[in-house]
C-alpha cells in the first residue's frame, strides 16, 4: 500500500463511518519501532496519522490500524483508550467497518 492509497482509505472511511467530519490531516507511513503499529499526532489540534511502514504490505492490518487511529481523531485529545474509545471501535464494528479485514 502506498501513502496515496492510505490517504484514499482515510477519505473513504471518513465519509462512510464518520460522516466526513474528521479533519483534513496528513496520513502516511513512517519509520517507527516494530512494536508500534501507528499513532495520531496532536499539536493543539489533530494534525496527522502515521502507520508503521514495516507493515505497509499487510493491507488488511494497515486498514485496521487506520480505523483505530481514526477513532482517536474522532475523540477529544484527552480521550485515549477507555470506555469512549471502546464505544467508538464497537460502533465501527457494528457498521461493518472491519468486515473482510479483521
N, C-alpha and C positions, 0 to 999 in steps of 0.2 A: 504494500500500500504506500502511496506517495503522500506528501503533505497536502497536495491539491485534493486527492481523494478523501483524505481525513477531513479537510475543511468542508468538502461536499457532504460528508456524513453529518458533520455538525449542523450544517444548514438544513439538511433533510430532517434530522431528529428534532431540531429546534421547532420546525414547522409542525411536525407530526405529534410531538409529545409535550411541547412547551408553549404551544400557541404562537410561536415566533417571538416570544417575549424575552428570550435570553439576549444579552448584549452582543454586539459585533466585536469579537475579540480575536486574538491570534490563536490558532490551533495548529500544532506542529509536533513532529517527532524531535526528540532531543536526546543527547547523551546524558545518561544518569546511571546510578548504581543498579546492578541487576535485580536487586530486591525491591526496587521502586518501579512501579508499573506506570504511574502517571501522577500529575499534580496540577492544581489550579493556582494561578498567581493572582494575588490581591495586593494592589498598591493604592489604597484609598478607594478603590473600586476594583471590580473584576477586570483583569486585562488579558488573561490567556489561559490556555490549557496546553500542557506538554505531556506527551506519552513517550515512554521509553523506546528509543529507536531499535534496541536489541530485539524487540518483539514485533516490529512492524510487518513482518511476513506472516504473523499469526493473525489473520484478518478478523476472525470471529472474536478472539481475545481482545484485540485492539478496539473493536467496536463496543465490547462490554465495558472496557476501561473508559472509553469516551463517554458512554452513557453515565457511568459512575461519576465522572468529573462534571458532567452537565448537571447532575443533581446538586453537586456542591455549588455550581454557579447560580442555580435557581434559588438558593437559600441565602440569607444574610451571612456575612463573613463569620460571625461569631458561632454559627451553627456548623459544626464539623460532623463527626459521626455521632449518632444518638437517635432518639425517637423520631425527630423530624426528618432526619436524613433517611432512616429506615422506611418511614412512610413514603418518602419520595421514590425510593427504589421499588417498594411494593407497588406503588401506583404505576410505574413503568412496566413492571411485570404483568400487572392486570391488563394493561393496554396492549400487551403483546410485543413490547419493545425487544424482548430477548428471544422471541421465537426464532428458531433456526440458528441462533448464535450462542446460546447458553449451553 
